[in-house]
Amino acid sequence: MLHILTRSPFSSHSFAQCRSLLAEGDAILLIQDAVVAITDTNRWFTDFENAGVKIYLLEPDLAARGFGADTNGEIHIVDYKGFVSLTVEHESQMKWD
């Protein structure tokens, strides 16, 4: 399943709610304000990685919020084409607001 998070973890409970439903092999795509989670990678990304999921961030949303695309190897940066590819790859998707 592809989980798409749109809201900042600092203003929403969607990250915690999503975490409770993750299964190994799932993927998480952070878009819009959710990309600010990159400022607190130890908290969220370690938790997601321990659940056995892949983490993706949408590059245009990172750039719009002043973040670079420099991440560790566990976090993947995608463009809009990559976003579409993820939706094709994962039959089931859930958007978290």
Backbone as CSV, one residue per row, in Angstrom:
resi,resn,N_x,N_y,N_z,CA_x,CA_y,CA_z,C_x,C_y,C_z
1,MET,0.841,-1.178,0.000,0.000,0.000,0.000,0.889,1.245,0.000
2,LEU,0.432,2.260,-0.708,1.106,3.554,-0.715,0.344,4.491,0.216
3,HIS,1.032,4.997,1.215,0.459,5.965,2.148,0.966,7.344,1.743
4,ILE,0.058,8.261,1.476,0.426,9.613,1.058,0.064,10.563,2.193
5,LEU,1.089,11.161,2.788,0.870,12.106,3.885,1.012,13.529,3.358
6,THR,0.077,14.402,3.764,0.053,15.768,3.238,0.281,16.839,4.300
7,ARG,0.128,16.510,5.571,0.191,17.530,6.617,1.438,17.373,7.468
8,SER,1.902,18.476,7.988,3.075,18.484,8.856,2.834,17.615,10.088
9,PRO,3.847,16.854,10.499,3.689,16.061,11.719,3.619,16.945,12.964
10,PHE,3.951,18.220,12.803,3.927,19.149,13.927,2.553,19.787,14.116
11,SER,1.637,19.565,13.157,0.297,20.155,13.273,-0.821,19.142,13.033
12,SER,-0.465,17.878,12.944,-1.452,16.850,12.631,-1.043,15.534,13.286
13,HIS,-2.009,14.689,13.527,-1.737,13.356,14.081,-1.648,12.297,12.987
14,SER,-1.625,12.719,11.743,-1.658,11.759,10.637,-0.443,10.839,10.617
15,PHE,0.731,11.322,11.029,1.918,10.467,11.032,1.728,9.307,12.014
16,ALA,1.259,9.605,13.210,1.046,8.558,14.216,-0.058,7.602,13.786
17,GLN,-1.123,8.135,13.214,-2.217,7.279,12.749,-1.747,6.373,11.614
18,CYS,-0.989,6.932,10.705,-0.450,6.148,9.592,0.459,5.042,10.120
19,ARG,1.320,5.385,11.052,2.277,4.423,11.603,1.561,3.200,12.167
20,SER,0.409,3.400,12.757,-0.303,2.278,13.373,-0.856,1.294,12.343
21,LEU,-0.927,1.690,11.084,-1.480,0.815,10.042,-0.456,0.342,9.018
22,LEU,0.806,0.670,9.224,1.833,0.274,8.264,2.094,-1.227,8.307
23,ALA,2.379,-1.759,7.137,2.782,-3.160,7.022,4.091,-3.211,6.247
24,GLU,4.875,-4.225,6.510,6.136,-4.372,5.795,5.865,-4.403,4.297
25,GLY,6.679,-3.670,3.553,6.511,-3.599,2.108,5.702,-2.400,1.644
26,ASP,5.067,-1.695,2.582,4.344,-0.474,2.227,5.335,0.625,1.854
27,ALA,4.813,1.681,1.278,5.616,2.863,0.953,4.898,4.092,1.483
28,ILE,5.692,5.087,1.857,5.154,6.359,2.335,5.674,7.452,1.419
29,LEU,4.765,8.290,0.955,5.136,9.447,0.144,4.720,10.698,0.897
30,LEU,5.690,11.551,1.190,5.409,12.814,1.868,5.314,13.918,0.825
31,ILE,4.170,14.610,0.825,3.951,15.713,-0.107,3.443,16.921,0.680
32,GLN,3.357,18.039,0.011,2.861,19.286,0.596,3.592,19.556,1.910
33,ASP,2.865,19.912,2.972,3.509,20.270,4.240,4.132,19.085,4.971
34,ALA,3.808,17.871,4.586,4.385,16.698,5.257,5.896,16.619,5.069
35,VAL,6.429,17.248,4.022,7.874,17.173,3.783,8.682,17.840,4.889
36,VAL,8.065,18.693,5.709,8.820,19.327,6.793,9.260,18.308,7.840
37,ALA,8.745,17.108,7.781,9.184,16.048,8.692,10.668,15.764,8.524
38,ILE,11.242,16.189,7.414,12.671,15.971,7.179,13.511,16.675,8.240
39,THR,12.947,17.673,8.918,13.680,18.373,9.975,13.763,17.557,11.254
40,ASP,12.985,16.495,11.360,12.959,15.652,12.559,13.061,14.183,12.148
41,THR,14.094,13.873,11.353,14.206,12.526,10.786,14.362,11.444,11.843
42,ASN,15.008,11.743,12.945,15.200,10.706,13.958,13.883,10.185,14.491
43,ARG,12.920,11.072,14.642,11.648,10.648,15.224,10.814,9.824,14.252
44,TRP,10.504,10.380,13.098,9.551,9.727,12.198,10.196,8.725,11.258
45,PHE,11.286,9.101,10.635,11.849,8.233,9.613,12.412,6.953,10.206
46,THR,13.029,7.027,11.348,13.532,5.811,11.988,12.374,4.880,12.318
47,ASP,11.293,5.450,12.815,10.107,4.655,13.138,9.538,3.989,11.885
48,PHE,9.437,4.747,10.794,8.922,4.194,9.539,9.861,3.125,8.980
49,GLU,11.166,3.379,9.015,12.130,2.404,8.500,12.072,1.113,9.303
50,ASN,11.902,1.225,10.612,11.797,0.029,11.454,10.560,-0.792,11.117
51,ALA,9.562,-0.149,10.528,8.348,-0.862,10.119,8.542,-1.567,8.777
52,GLY,9.693,-1.372,8.139,9.971,-2.045,6.871,9.323,-1.393,5.665
53,VAL,9.166,-0.074,5.713,8.558,0.638,4.589,9.593,1.532,3.908
54,LYS,9.334,1.859,2.655,10.189,2.791,1.922,9.600,4.189,2.046
55,ILE,10.481,5.173,2.156,10.060,6.560,2.352,10.450,7.388,1.134
56,TYR,9.479,8.139,0.622,9.689,9.013,-0.530,9.237,10.424,-0.179
57,LEU,9.943,11.426,-0.702,9.550,12.819,-0.548,9.429,13.431,-1.932
58,LEU,8.444,14.293,-2.108,8.221,14.947,-3.392,9.133,16.167,-3.497
59,GLU,10.036,16.139,-4.469,11.068,17.170,-4.609,10.513,18.574,-4.792
60,PRO,9.494,18.796,-5.641,8.983,20.164,-5.780,8.447,20.740,-4.464
61,ASP,7.888,19.897,-3.609,7.397,20.381,-2.321,8.546,20.663,-1.357
62,LEU,9.606,19.874,-1.436,10.808,20.173,-0.652,11.368,21.532,-1.056
63,ALA,11.524,21.735,-2.359,12.091,22.986,-2.872,11.218,24.186,-2.507
64,ALA,9.910,24.021,-2.580,8.989,25.122,-2.270,9.090,25.548,-0.807
65,ARG,9.566,24.646,0.044,9.691,24.959,1.466,11.136,25.218,1.866
66,GLY,12.009,25.358,0.877,13.393,25.741,1.133,14.317,24.622,1.542
67,PHE,13.909,23.377,1.330,14.759,22.242,1.671,15.465,21.731,0.426
68,GLY,16.700,21.279,0.598,17.424,20.665,-0.500,17.045,19.206,-0.620
69,ALA,17.559,18.581,-1.634,17.255,17.171,-1.885,18.307,16.248,-1.291
70,ASP,19.152,16.762,-0.395,20.175,15.936,0.235,19.555,15.130,1.368
71,THR,19.543,13.821,1.208,19.009,12.937,2.242,19.928,11.744,2.373
72,ASN,19.689,10.948,3.399,20.459,9.713,3.502,19.901,8.700,2.504
73,GLY,20.550,7.589,2.360,20.159,6.601,1.363,18.825,5.927,1.600
74,GLU,18.263,6.084,2.791,17.000,5.427,3.117,15.789,6.239,2.676
75,ILE,16.010,7.500,2.354,14.921,8.390,1.951,15.100,8.704,0.474
76,HIS,14.057,8.478,-0.300,14.124,8.654,-1.742,13.375,9.916,-2.153
77,ILE,13.980,10.688,-3.028,13.362,11.906,-3.545,12.771,11.590,-4.916
78,VAL,11.516,11.993,-5.135,10.868,11.752,-6.428,10.300,13.058,-6.975
79,ASP,10.180,13.101,-8.284,9.512,14.219,-8.949,8.071,13.790,-9.233
80,TYR,7.339,14.602,-10.006,5.939,14.249,-10.282,5.819,12.940,-11.061
81,LYS,6.764,12.690,-11.955,6.746,11.430,-12.702,6.936,10.247,-11.738
82,GLY,7.828,10.419,-10.762,8.033,9.387,-9.753,6.808,9.177,-8.883
83,PHE,6.093,10.257,-8.602,4.835,10.189,-7.845,3.843,9.308,-8.600
84,VAL,3.695,9.565,-9.888,2.773,8.767,-10.707,3.219,7.308,-10.735
85,SER,4.512,7.071,-10.871,5.031,5.702,-10.888,4.697,4.964,-9.593
86,LEU,4.793,5.663,-8.463,4.447,5.036,-7.185,2.974,4.653,-7.134
87,THR,2.110,5.501,-7.671,0.678,5.174,-7.658,0.366,3.997,-8.576
88,VAL,1.122,3.851,-9.649,0.937,2.709,-10.548,1.461,1.434,-9.888
89,GLU,2.583,1.556,-9.205,3.223,0.407,-8.561,2.392,-0.153,-7.402
90,HIS,1.672,0.704,-6.709,0.893,0.285,-5.535,-0.592,0.366,-5.853
91,GLU,-1.225,-0.796,-5.960,-2.656,-0.844,-6.284,-3.499,-0.118,-5.242
92,SER,-3.146,-0.301,-3.983,-3.896,0.331,-2.894,-3.161,1.576,-2.420
93,GLN,-3.938,2.631,-2.187,-3.359,3.884,-1.714,-4.265,4.486,-0.659
94,MET,-3.643,5.185,0.275,-4.412,5.893,1.298,-3.795,7.268,1.489
95,LYS,-4.629,8.290,1.411,-4.168,9.664,1.612,-4.523,10.083,3.028
96,TRP,-3.517,10.580,3.736,-3.685,11.009,5.122,-3.650,12.527,5.181
97,ASP,-4.697,13.118,5.744,-4.733,14.574,5.928,-4.560,14.921,7.388
